[in-house]
Amino acid sequence: MFSSVELLSLQAKVRGFQAQGTTVRQHISRSHGTKKCDLWQLKRSLGNNAREHLVAYCLLRGVPYEKVEKCPKTLPDAKRVLNIMQEHASYAERRKLTLEKVENLLKPIQTS
């Protein structure tokens, strides 16, 4: 579906977010007061970005959302996931991706 170069780029971004999160967590443990609060805000932001990029990466690889996150309390922002997917797709592949398609990929499977 998508070339390995495009997926490698996205995979590298996910790993970069993880490395940044680890570094920030180390700084948090040594900080106090408002600096610690600011670092926690940065860590949360990095976590959200990492999550959205990881979900986009998995969806591009054809992995169902249910296998990525077993018990999500909230779904990731479909618009942001779509933008990430489009950023790492060729022109022809980008045209096939729509917000509706991404929203459907993020919906949990209903079992009756």
C-alpha positions in Angstrom: 0.0 0.0 0.0 2.6 2.6 1.1 6.3 2.5 0.3 8.8 1.4 2.9 10.6 4.8 2.7 7.5 6.7 3.7 6.8 4.3 6.6 10.4 4.4 7.7 10.2 8.2 8.0 7.0 8.0 10.1 8.6 5.2 12.2 11.6 7.4 12.9 9.3 10.2 14.0 7.6 7.9 16.5 11.0 6.8 17.9 12.0 10.4 18.1 9.0 11.3 20.2 9.7 8.3 22.5 13.3 9.4 22.9 12.3 13.0 23.7 9.7 11.7 26.2 12.4 9.7 28.0 14.7 12.7 28.2 11.9 15.0 29.5 11.0 12.4 32.1 14.6 12.4 33.4 14.4 16.2 33.6 11.1 16.0 35.4 12.5 13.8 38.2 15.3 16.4 38.8 13.0 19.5 38.7 10.8 21.3 41.2 8.0 23.9 41.2 6.8 25.6 38.0 9.6 24.1 35.9 8.4 20.6 36.8 4.8 21.6 35.8 6.0 23.0 32.5 8.0 19.8 31.8 4.9 17.7 32.5 2.9 19.7 30.0 5.7 19.1 27.4 5.6 15.4 28.2 1.9 15.2 27.8 2.1 17.0 24.4 4.9 14.7 23.3 2.8 11.7 24.3 -0.2 12.9 22.3 1.9 13.5 19.2 3.6 10.1 19.6 0.2 8.4 20.0 -1.2 10.1 16.8 1.9 9.3 14.8 1.9 5.7 16.0 -1.8 5.3 15.2 -1.2 6.8 11.7 1.8 4.5 11.2 -0.2 1.4 12.1 -3.2 2.3 10.0 -0.9 2.9 7.0 0.5 -0.6 7.5 -3.0 -2.0 7.6 -3.0 -2.8 11.3 -6.6 -2.5 12.8 -7.0 0.2 15.4 -8.2 -2.3 18.0 -4.8 -4.0 17.9 -3.0 -0.7 18.4 -4.9 0.4 21.5 -6.8 -2.3 23.4 -8.9 -0.1 25.8 -8.7 3.5 24.7 -10.7 6.0 26.9 -10.7 8.5 24.1 -10.1 8.2 20.3 -7.2 10.1 18.8 -8.1 13.2 16.8 -9.1 11.9 13.3 -8.1 15.1 11.6 -4.6 15.1 13.0 -4.2 11.4 12.2 -5.4 12.1 8.6 -2.9 15.0 8.3 0.0 12.7 9.5 -1.1 10.0 7.1 -1.3 12.4 4.2 2.1 13.9 5.0 3.7 10.4 4.5 1.8 9.3 1.4 2.4 9.8 -2.3 0.0 12.1 -4.2 -2.0 9.2 -5.5 -2.3 7.6 -2.1 -3.1 10.9 -0.5 -6.1 11.4 -2.7 -7.6 8.1 -1.4 -7.4 9.2 2.2 -10.4 11.1 3.5 -11.5 12.2 7.0 -14.5 9.8 6.8 -12.2 6.9 5.9 -9.9 7.6 8.9 -12.9 8.1 11.2 -14.2 4.7 10.1 -10.8 3.1 10.7 -10.7 4.5 14.2 -14.2 3.3 15.2 -14.3 0.3 17.4 -15.8 -2.8 15.9 -19.3 -3.3 17.2 -20.0 -6.9 18.3 -23.6 -8.0 18.8 
